[in-house]
Amino acid sequence: MREPGGLTAMLGYYRANRGRFLRVATRRGVPVVPSLPVLYLHGADDGCLGAASAPAAAPVLAGANPTSTVEVVPGTGHFLHLEDPDGVGARIAAWVGT
């Protein structure tokens, strides 16, 4: 990010793909909110998408499938699976096993 043009390149990925998922999903007739159960994990220290946004996903996911789960993982940021692979893996394994 600190290299000349680094921040622009990093943000360019998100700008280029903004809305792409919704357009492709709509065109293919795929529901934007999946009807299958979803485990949504969000890093408590996520500096990109604040953890305060995670609870807003709960009613949306539960409306599509009441067994969906939203968890905020303490001590992790945007790349929680890399920052706490054992903890995140254990959460996924426990959820899949239910």
The first five atom37 places (N, CA, C, CB, O) and aatype in JSON, in Angstrom:
{
  "aatype": [12, 1, 6, 14, 7, 7, 10, 16, 0, 12, 10, 7, 18, 18, 1, 0, 2, 1, 7, 1, 13, 10, 1, 19, 0, 16, 1, 1, 7, 19, 14, 19, 19, 14, 15, 10, 14, 19, 10, 18, 10, 8, 7, 0, 3, 3, 7, 4, 10, 7, 0, 0, 15, 0, 14, 0, 0, 0, 14, 19, 10, 0, 7, 0, 2, 14, 16, 15, 16, 19, 6, 19, 19, 14, 7, 16, 7, 8, 13, 10, 8, 10, 6, 3, 14, 3, 7, 19, 7, 0, 1, 9, 0, 0, 17, 19, 7, 16],
  "atom_mask": [
    [1, 1, 1, 1, 1],
    [1, 1, 1, 1, 1],
    [1, 1, 1, 1, 1],
    [1, 1, 1, 1, 1],
    [1, 1, 1, 0, 1],
    [1, 1, 1, 0, 1],
    [1, 1, 1, 1, 1],
    [1, 1, 1, 1, 1],
    [1, 1, 1, 1, 1],
    [1, 1, 1, 1, 1],
    [1, 1, 1, 1, 1],
    [1, 1, 1, 0, 1],
    [1, 1, 1, 1, 1],
    [1, 1, 1, 1, 1],
    [1, 1, 1, 1, 1],
    [1, 1, 1, 1, 1],
    [1, 1, 1, 1, 1],
    [1, 1, 1, 1, 1],
    [1, 1, 1, 0, 1],
    [1, 1, 1, 1, 1],
    [1, 1, 1, 1, 1],
    [1, 1, 1, 1, 1],
    [1, 1, 1, 1, 1],
    [1, 1, 1, 1, 1],
    [1, 1, 1, 1, 1],
    [1, 1, 1, 1, 1],
    [1, 1, 1, 1, 1],
    [1, 1, 1, 1, 1],
    [1, 1, 1, 0, 1],
    [1, 1, 1, 1, 1],
    [1, 1, 1, 1, 1],
    [1, 1, 1, 1, 1],
    [1, 1, 1, 1, 1],
    [1, 1, 1, 1, 1],
    [1, 1, 1, 1, 1],
    [1, 1, 1, 1, 1],
    [1, 1, 1, 1, 1],
    [1, 1, 1, 1, 1],
    [1, 1, 1, 1, 1],
    [1, 1, 1, 1, 1],
    [1, 1, 1, 1, 1],
    [1, 1, 1, 1, 1],
    [1, 1, 1, 0, 1],
    [1, 1, 1, 1, 1],
    [1, 1, 1, 1, 1],
    [1, 1, 1, 1, 1],
    [1, 1, 1, 0, 1],
    [1, 1, 1, 1, 1],
    [1, 1, 1, 1, 1],
    [1, 1, 1, 0, 1],
    [1, 1, 1, 1, 1],
    [1, 1, 1, 1, 1],
    [1, 1, 1, 1, 1],
    [1, 1, 1, 1, 1],
    [1, 1, 1, 1, 1],
    [1, 1, 1, 1, 1],
    [1, 1, 1, 1, 1],
    [1, 1, 1, 1, 1],
    [1, 1, 1, 1, 1],
    [1, 1, 1, 1, 1],
    [1, 1, 1, 1, 1],
    [1, 1, 1, 1, 1],
    [1, 1, 1, 0, 1],
    [1, 1, 1, 1, 1],
    [1, 1, 1, 1, 1],
    [1, 1, 1, 1, 1],
    [1, 1, 1, 1, 1],
    [1, 1, 1, 1, 1],
    [1, 1, 1, 1, 1],
    [1, 1, 1, 1, 1],
    [1, 1, 1, 1, 1],
    [1, 1, 1, 1, 1],
    [1, 1, 1, 1, 1],
    [1, 1, 1, 1, 1],
    [1, 1, 1, 0, 1],
    [1, 1, 1, 1, 1],
    [1, 1, 1, 0, 1],
    [1, 1, 1, 1, 1],
    [1, 1, 1, 1, 1],
    [1, 1, 1, 1, 1],
    [1, 1, 1, 1, 1],
    [1, 1, 1, 1, 1],
    [1, 1, 1, 1, 1],
    [1, 1, 1, 1, 1],
    [1, 1, 1, 1, 1],
    [1, 1, 1, 1, 1],
    [1, 1, 1, 0, 1],
    [1, 1, 1, 1, 1],
    [1, 1, 1, 0, 1],
    [1, 1, 1, 1, 1],
    [1, 1, 1, 1, 1],
    [1, 1, 1, 1, 1],
    [1, 1, 1, 1, 1],
    [1, 1, 1, 1, 1],
    [1, 1, 1, 1, 1],
    [1, 1, 1, 1, 1],
    [1, 1, 1, 0, 1],
    [1, 1, 1, 1, 1]
  ],
  "atom_positions": [
    [[0.81, -1.19, 0.0], [0.0, 0.0, 0.0], [0.86, 1.26, 0.0], [-0.93, 0.0, 1.2], [0.46, 2.3, -0.52]],
    [[2.03, 1.15, 0.58], [2.85, 2.36, 0.72], [3.65, 2.68, -0.53], [3.79, 2.21, 1.88], [4.19, 3.78, -0.67]],
    [[3.74, 1.73, -1.44], [4.45, 1.99, -2.69], [3.63, 2.94, -3.55], [4.74, 0.66, -3.45], [2.41, 2.94, -3.45]],
    [[4.26, 3.73, -4.39], [3.51, 4.62, -5.27], [2.51, 3.81, -6.12], [4.47, 5.41, -6.19], [2.87, 2.84, -6.77]],
    [[1.27, 4.23, -6.09], [0.21, 3.56, -6.85], [-0.37, 2.33, -6.16], [0.0, 0.0, 0.0], [-1.33, 1.75, -6.67]],
    [[0.2, 1.93, -5.03], [-0.27, 0.72, -4.34], [-1.69, 0.82, -3.83], [0.0, 0.0, 0.0], [-2.49, -0.1, -4.03]],
    [[-2.01, 1.91, -3.18], [-3.36, 2.08, -2.65], [-4.39, 2.14, -3.78], [-3.43, 3.35, -1.79], [-5.47, 1.56, -3.68]],
    [[-4.04, 2.84, -4.85], [-4.95, 2.93, -6.0], [-5.19, 1.54, -6.6], [-4.38, 3.88, -7.08], [-6.32, 1.2, -6.93]],
    [[-4.14, 0.76, -6.73], [-4.28, -0.59, -7.29], [-5.14, -1.47, -6.38], [-2.9, -1.22, -7.49], [-5.98, -2.22, -6.87]],
    [[-4.92, -1.37, -5.09], [-5.67, -2.18, -4.14], [-7.15, -1.83, -4.19], [-5.12, -1.99, -2.73], [-8.0, -2.72, -4.23]],
    [[-7.46, -0.56, -4.18], [-8.86, -0.13, -4.21], [-9.5, -0.35, -5.58], [-8.97, 1.33, -3.82], [-10.71, -0.51, -5.68]],
    [[-8.68, -0.35, -6.61], [-9.19, -0.57, -7.96], [-9.91, -1.89, -8.11], [0.0, 0.0, 0.0], [-10.89, -1.99, -8.84]],
    [[-9.42, -2.92, -7.43], [-10.07, -4.23, -7.47], [-11.51, -4.13, -7.0], [-9.29, -5.25, -6.61], [-12.42, -4.65, -7.64]],
    [[-11.72, -3.46, -5.89], [-13.06, -3.33, -5.32], [-13.95, -2.42, -6.19], [-12.99, -2.78, -3.89], [-15.13, -2.69, -6.38]],
    [[-13.37, -1.35, -6.7], [-14.14, -0.45, -7.55], [-14.59, -1.16, -8.83], [-13.32, 0.79, -7.9], [-15.72, -0.99, -9.28]],
    [[-13.7, -1.95, -9.41], [-14.01, -2.65, -10.65], [-15.09, -3.71, -10.46], [-12.76, -3.29, -11.22], [-15.86, -3.98, -11.38]],
    [[-15.15, -4.31, -9.3], [-16.09, -5.4, -9.05], [-17.35, -4.96, -8.3], [-15.41, -6.48, -8.27], [-18.22, -5.78, -8.03]],
    [[-17.44, -3.69, -7.97], [-18.6, -3.18, -7.24], [-19.88, -3.5, -8.01], [-18.47, -1.65, -7.0], [-20.04, -3.11, -9.16]],
    [[-20.77, -4.18, -7.36], [-22.05, -4.51, -7.97], [-22.02, -5.68, -8.93], [0.0, 0.0, 0.0], [-23.08, -6.13, -9.37]],
    [[-20.84, -6.19, -9.27], [-20.74, -7.28, -10.23], [-21.49, -8.52, -9.76], [-19.29, -7.63, -10.49], [-22.23, -9.13, -10.53]],
    [[-21.31, -8.88, -8.5], [-21.98, -10.07, -7.98], [-23.49, -9.97, -8.12], [-21.61, -10.29, -6.51], [-24.14, -10.91, -8.56]],
    [[-24.04, -8.82, -7.75], [-25.48, -8.65, -7.84], [-25.97, -8.73, -9.28], [-25.9, -7.33, -7.23], [-27.01, -9.33, -9.55]],
    [[-25.23, -8.13, -10.2], [-25.64, -8.18, -11.61], [-25.59, -9.61, -12.14], [-24.73, -7.27, -12.46], [-26.53, -10.04, -12.81]],
    [[-24.52, -10.34, -11.85], [-24.39, -11.71, -12.32], [-25.44, -12.6, -11.67], [-22.98, -12.26, -12.04], [-26.07, -13.4, -12.35]],
    [[-25.63, -12.47, -10.38], [-26.62, -13.29, -9.68], [-28.02, -13.03, -10.21], [-26.57, -13.02, -8.17], [-28.78, -13.97, -10.43]],
    [[-28.35, -11.78, -10.41], [-29.68, -11.44, -10.92], [-29.88, -11.99, -12.32], [-29.89, -9.92, -10.91], [-30.94, -12.53, -12.64]],
    [[-28.88, -11.85, -13.14], [-28.97, -12.34, -14.52], [-29.15, -13.87, -14.56], [-27.71, -11.94, -15.31], [-29.85, -14.38, -15.43]],
    [[-28.53, -14.57, -13.65], [-28.61, -16.03, -13.61], [-29.79, -16.53, -12.79], [-27.32, -16.6, -13.06], [-30.0, -17.74, -12.69]],
    [[-30.54, -15.64, -12.19], [-31.67, -16.05, -11.38], [-31.28, -16.61, -10.03], [0.0, 0.0, 0.0], [-32.06, -17.31, -9.39]],
    [[-30.07, -16.3, -9.59], [-29.59, -16.78, -8.29], [-30.07, -15.82, -7.21], [-28.03, -16.89, -8.27], [-29.9, -14.61, -7.34]],
    [[-30.67, -16.35, -6.14], [-31.09, -15.44, -5.07], [-29.87, -14.77, -4.44], [-31.91, -16.2, -4.0], [-28.85, -15.41, -4.21]],
    [[-29.99, -13.49, -4.15], [-28.88, -12.75, -3.56], [-28.62, -13.24, -2.14], [-29.17, -11.23, -3.56], [-27.46, -13.3, -1.7]],
    [[-29.66, -13.59, -1.42], [-29.5, -14.17, -0.08], [-29.74, -15.67, -0.22], [-30.5, -13.51, 0.96], [-30.83, -16.09, -0.61]],
    [[-28.73, -16.48, 0.09], [-28.88, -17.93, -0.1], [-29.93, -18.52, 0.84], [-27.55, -18.62, 0.13], [-30.08, -18.08, 1.98]],
    [[-30.63, -19.52, 0.35], [-31.65, -20.17, 1.17], [-31.05, -21.27, 2.04], [-32.74, -20.75, 0.29], [-31.69, -21.72, 2.99]],
    [[-29.84, -21.7, 1.72], [-29.16, -22.69, 2.55], [-28.62, -22.03, 3.82], [-28.0, -23.37, 1.77], [-28.43, -20.81, 3.84]],
    [[-28.38, -22.79, 4.87], [-27.81, -22.21, 6.09], [-26.43, -21.59, 5.81], [-27.69, -23.27, 7.2], [-25.64, -22.13, 5.04]],
    [[-26.16, -20.46, 6.44], [-24.91, -19.74, 6.25], [-24.27, -19.49, 7.61], [-25.15, -18.4, 5.5], [-24.94, -19.1, 8.56]],
    [[-22.96, -19.72, 7.69], [-22.17, -19.3, 8.85], [-21.39, -18.09, 8.39], [-21.22, -20.46, 9.38], [-20.5, -18.2, 7.54]],
    [[-21.7, -16.94, 8.96], [-21.03, -15.69, 8.6], [-20.14, -15.29, 9.76], [-22.06, -14.56, 8.25], [-20.62, -14.95, 10.84]],
    [[-18.82, -15.32, 9.53], [-17.85, -14.93, 10.55], [-17.27, -13.58, 10.15], [-16.73, -16.0, 10.71], [-16.92, -13.35, 8.99]],
    [[-17.15, -12.68, 11.13], [-16.65, -11.33, 10.87], [-15.62, -10.99, 11.95], [-17.81, -10.28, 10.84], [-15.88, -11.19, 13.13]],
    [[-14.48, -10.48, 11.55], [-13.44, -10.1, 12.5], [-13.84, -8.89, 13.33], [0.0, 0.0, 0.0], [-14.29, -7.88, 12.79]],
    [[-13.66, -8.99, 14.63], [-14.04, -7.9, 15.54], [-13.23, -6.63, 15.28], [-13.85, -8.34, 16.98], [-13.71, -5.53, 15.51]],
    [[-12.0, -6.8, 14.78], [-11.12, -5.65, 14.55], [-10.97, -5.35, 13.07], [-9.76, -5.9, 15.17], [-9.96, -4.77, 12.66]],
    [[-11.94, -5.72, 12.26], [-11.89, -5.5, 10.82], [-11.88, -4.0, 10.54], [-13.09, -6.19, 10.11], [-12.86, -3.3, 10.81]],
    [[-10.79, -3.51, 10.0], [-10.66, -2.09, 9.7], [-11.23, -1.71, 8.36], [0.0, 0.0, 0.0], [-11.32, -0.53, 8.03]],
    [[-11.63, -2.7, 7.57], [-12.2, -2.43, 6.25], [-13.72, -2.36, 6.32], [-11.76, -3.5, 5.24], [-14.34, -1.4, 5.87]],
    [[-14.31, -3.39, 6.88], [-15.77, -3.46, 7.08], [-15.99, -3.61, 8.57], [-16.43, -4.67, 6.26], [-15.83, -4.71, 9.11]],
    [[-16.33, -2.56, 9.23], [-16.46, -2.57, 10.68], [-17.36, -3.68, 11.21], [0.0, 0.0, 0.0], [-18.36, -4.03, 10.59]],
    [[-16.99, -4.21, 12.35], [-17.75, -5.31, 12.95], [-19.17, -4.91, 13.3], [-17.04, -5.8, 14.2], [-20.04, -5.78, 13.46]],
    [[-19.43, -3.62, 13.42], [-20.79, -3.17, 13.72], [-21.77, -3.52, 12.6], [-20.81, -1.67, 13.97], [-22.98, -3.55, 12.82]],
    [[-21.25, -3.79, 11.4], [-22.13, -4.14, 10.28], [-22.57, -5.61, 10.33], [-21.43, -3.86, 8.95], [-23.57, -5.97, 9.71]],
    [[-21.85, -6.45, 11.05], [-22.16, -7.89, 11.09], [-23.55, -8.2, 11.64], [-21.13, -8.6, 11.92], [-24.26, -9.01, 11.04]],
    [[-23.97, -7.6, 12.76], [-25.3, -7.94, 13.27], [-26.44, -7.62, 12.3], [-25.54, -7.2, 14.56], [-27.51, -8.22, 12.38]],
    [[-26.22, -6.69, 11.39], [-27.25, -6.36, 10.41], [-27.5, -7.53, 9.46], [-26.86, -5.12, 9.62], [-28.58, -7.63, 8.87]],
    [[-26.51, -8.4, 9.3], [-26.67, -9.55, 8.41], [-27.55, -10.63, 9.03], [-25.31, -10.13, 8.07], [-28.18, -11.4, 8.3]],
    [[-27.6, -10.7, 10.34], [-28.33, -11.77, 11.03], [-29.8, -11.87, 10.62], [-28.25, -11.56, 12.51], [-30.24, -12.95, 10.24]],
    [[-30.58, -10.79, 10.67], [-31.99, -10.94, 10.28], [-32.18, -11.25, 8.8], [-32.75, -9.67, 10.62], [-33.14, -11.92, 8.43]],
    [[-31.27, -10.76, 7.97], [-31.37, -11.04, 6.53], [-31.15, -12.53, 6.28], [-30.35, -10.19, 5.73], [-31.92, -13.17, 5.57]],
    [[-30.08, -13.07, 6.87], [-29.79, -14.49, 6.68], [-30.83, -15.37, 7.34], [-28.4, -14.82, 7.24], [-31.24, -16.38, 6.78]],
    [[-31.27, -14.99, 8.52], [-32.29, -15.78, 9.24], [-33.62, -15.76, 8.5], [-32.48, -15.24, 10.66], [-34.37, -16.73, 8.57]],
    [[-33.92, -14.68, 7.78], [-35.14, -14.62, 7.0], [-35.14, -15.64, 5.88], [0.0, 0.0, 0.0], [-36.2, -16.15, 5.5]],
    [[-33.95, -15.93, 5.34], [-33.83, -16.91, 4.27], [-33.71, -18.33, 4.83], [-32.63, -16.59, 3.38], [-34.22, -19.28, 4.25]],
    [[-33.03, -18.45, 5.97], [-32.87, -19.74, 6.62], [-32.62, -19.51, 8.1], [-31.71, -20.56, 5.97], [-31.58, -18.95, 8.47]],
    [[-33.54, -19.92, 8.96], [-33.41, -19.61, 10.39], [-32.22, -20.28, 11.08], [-34.66, -20.02, 11.08], [-31.89, -19.91, 12.21]],
    [[-31.58, -21.24, 10.42], [-30.42, -21.88, 11.05], [-29.11, -21.17, 10.71], [-30.34, -23.34, 10.63], [-28.04, -21.6, 11.14]],
    [[-29.17, -20.09, 9.95], [-27.96, -19.32, 9.65], [-27.45, -18.67, 10.93], [-28.24, -18.24, 8.56], [-28.22, -18.37, 11.85]],
    [[-26.14, -18.45, 10.97], [-25.49, -17.93, 12.18], [-24.52, -16.82, 11.82], [-24.76, -19.06, 12.93], [-23.79, -16.92, 10.83]],
    [[-24.51, -15.76, 12.61], [-23.55, -14.67, 12.46], [-22.73, -14.6, 13.74], [-24.27, -13.29, 12.16], [-23.28, -14.53, 14.83]],
    [[-21.4, -14.61, 13.6], [-20.51, -14.51, 14.76], [-19.43, -13.47, 14.48], [-19.86, -15.88, 15.08], [-18.88, -13.42, 13.39]],
    [[-19.15, -12.65, 15.47], [-18.02, -11.73, 15.42], [-16.89, -12.4, 16.19], [-18.38, -10.3, 16.01], [-17.05, -12.75, 17.36]],
    [[-15.75, -12.56, 15.52], [-14.62, -13.3, 16.1], [-13.65, -12.32, 16.74], [-13.89, -14.14, 15.01], [-13.03, -11.5, 16.05]],
    [[-13.5, -12.38, 18.07], [-12.61, -11.45, 18.77], [-11.15, -11.64, 18.36], [-12.75, -11.64, 20.28], [-10.71, -12.75, 18.05]],
    [[-10.42, -10.55, 18.38], [-8.98, -10.6, 18.12], [-8.6, -10.82, 16.67], [0.0, 0.0, 0.0], [-7.44, -11.13, 16.38]],
    [[-9.55, -10.68, 15.75], [-9.24, -10.85, 14.33], [-9.7, -9.62, 13.55], [-9.91, -12.12, 13.76], [-10.56, -8.87, 14.0]],
    [[-9.11, -9.45, 12.38], [-9.45, -8.33, 11.53], [-10.12, -8.8, 10.25], [0.0, 0.0, 0.0], [-10.97, -9.68, 10.27]],
    [[-9.72, -8.2, 9.13], [-10.35, -8.47, 7.85], [-10.04, -9.87, 7.32], [-9.9, -7.43, 6.83], [-10.86, -10.47, 6.63]],
    [[-8.86, -10.4, 7.65], [-8.46, -11.72, 7.17], [-8.44, -12.7, 8.33], [-7.07, -11.65, 6.48], [-7.41, -13.3, 8.65]],
    [[-9.59, -12.86, 8.97], [-9.67, -13.64, 10.2], [-9.21, -15.07, 10.03], [-11.06, -13.62, 10.72], [-8.66, -15.65, 10.96]],
    [[-9.42, -15.66, 8.87], [-8.99, -17.04, 8.65], [-7.47, -17.17, 8.64], [-9.56, -17.56, 7.33], [-6.94, -18.25, 8.91]],
    [[-6.76, -16.09, 8.33], [-5.31, -16.09, 8.37], [-4.79, -15.68, 9.75], [-4.75, -15.16, 7.3], [-3.72, -16.13, 10.17]],
    [[-5.53, -14.84, 10.44], [-5.1, -14.32, 11.73], [-5.35, -15.31, 12.86], [-5.81, -13.03, 12.01], [-4.62, -15.32, 13.85]],
    [[-6.36, -16.13, 12.72], [-6.69, -17.14, 13.74], [-7.19, -18.41, 13.06], [-7.75, -16.58, 14.75], [-8.36, -18.77, 13.22]],
    [[-6.31, -19.09, 12.3], [-6.77, -20.26, 11.55], [-7.34, -21.37, 12.43], [-5.63, -20.8, 10.74], [-8.32, -22.02, 12.05]],
    [[-6.75, -21.59, 13.6], [-7.25, -22.65, 14.48], [-8.63, -22.3, 15.04], [-6.26, -22.91, 15.63], [-9.53, -23.14, 15.05]],
    [[-8.79, -21.07, 15.49], [-10.07, -20.65, 16.06], [-11.18, -20.61, 15.02], [0.0, 0.0, 0.0], [-12.29, -21.05, 15.27]],
    [[-10.86, -20.07, 13.85], [-11.85, -20.0, 12.77], [-12.18, -21.4, 12.27], [-11.33, -19.12, 11.61], [-13.35, -21.71, 12.04]],
    [[-11.15, -22.23, 12.11], [-11.38, -23.61, 11.69], [-12.25, -24.38, 12.67], [0.0, 0.0, 0.0], [-13.12, -25.16, 12.27]],
    [[-12.01, -24.16, 13.95], [-12.82, -24.83, 14.99], [-14.27, -24.37, 14.93], [-12.24, -24.56, 16.39], [-15.19, -25.17, 15.1]],
    [[-14.48, -23.07, 14.7], [-15.85, -22.55, 14.59], [-16.57, -23.18, 13.39], [-15.84, -21.01, 14.45], [-17.73, -23.58, 13.49]],
    [[-15.87, -23.27, 12.28], [-16.47, -23.85, 11.07], [-16.76, -25.33, 11.3], [-15.54, -23.67, 9.85], [-17.85, -25.8, 10.97]],
    [[-15.8, -26.06, 11.85], [-16.0, -27.49, 12.1], [-17.16, -27.75, 13.03], [-14.74, -28.12, 12.68], [-17.96, -28.66, 12.81]],
    [[-17.27, -26.94, 14.08], [-18.37, -27.1, 15.03], [-19.71, -26.81, 14.37], [-18.17, -26.18, 16.24], [-20.7, -27.5, 14.62]],
    [[-19.74, -25.78, 13.53], [-20.99, -25.4, 12.88], [-21.42, -26.45, 11.84], [-20.84, -24.03, 12.21], [-22.6, -26.8, 11.76]],
    [[-20.47, -26.93, 11.07], [-20.78, -27.94, 10.06], [-21.22, -29.25, 10.72], [-19.56, -28.19, 9.15], [-22.06, -29.98, 10.19]],
    [[-20.65, -29.51, 11.88], [-20.98, -30.76, 12.58], [-22.34, -30.76, 13.23], [0.0, 0.0, 0.0], [-22.8, -31.8, 13.7]],
    [[-23.02, -29.61, 13.26], [-24.33, -29.56, 13.9], [-25.44, -29.93, 12.96], [-24.58, -28.19, 14.45], [-26.61, -29.93, 13.36]]
  ]
}
